[in-house]
Amino acid sequence: MQSQTYECIKKLDTIYIPFREGDFDIKIDFPEEKEGFKNRRYIFNYKKKNEHSFFFEFKKKPDRIVEEKKINKSFLRKNKRKIVEIDALKKFDYQDIQCDLFNQLKIFYIIDLSEKTKAGISLYRVIHLNYCKTTE
């Protein structure tokens, strides 16, 4: 990943976040629904602290677009400027990330590298579940 400035990331309308399952990055699959669809939650622990986490959810709702597809390495190369690693955000303030970078006006995709197969890498359109706390 190329180094990205805070202002550059802030201007993006679509953000792709790579997910590698591990001790601090967790994927939770919920029980299957009637149509065979599974809701899923992705949790990224910021600076390896549980009190500062980013939550994203892949969830089916009538008013929301459910997008799930397989992508290849050329897709990753073409969109490399829109790919934001959570680890790369450690140099920024947690609250700034919540309020400026991960606001509800952006479209988020999780690149699930833990589901890599010969057919490609899984890509899910998700919603950001955190909210921006402000104090005056």
Helices and strands as residue ranges (DSSP letters): H 6-11, E 14-19, E 25-29, E 40-45, G 46-48, E 53-58, E 68-71, H 73-78, G 80-82, G 86-91, H 94-96, I 97-101, E 107-117, E 120-128
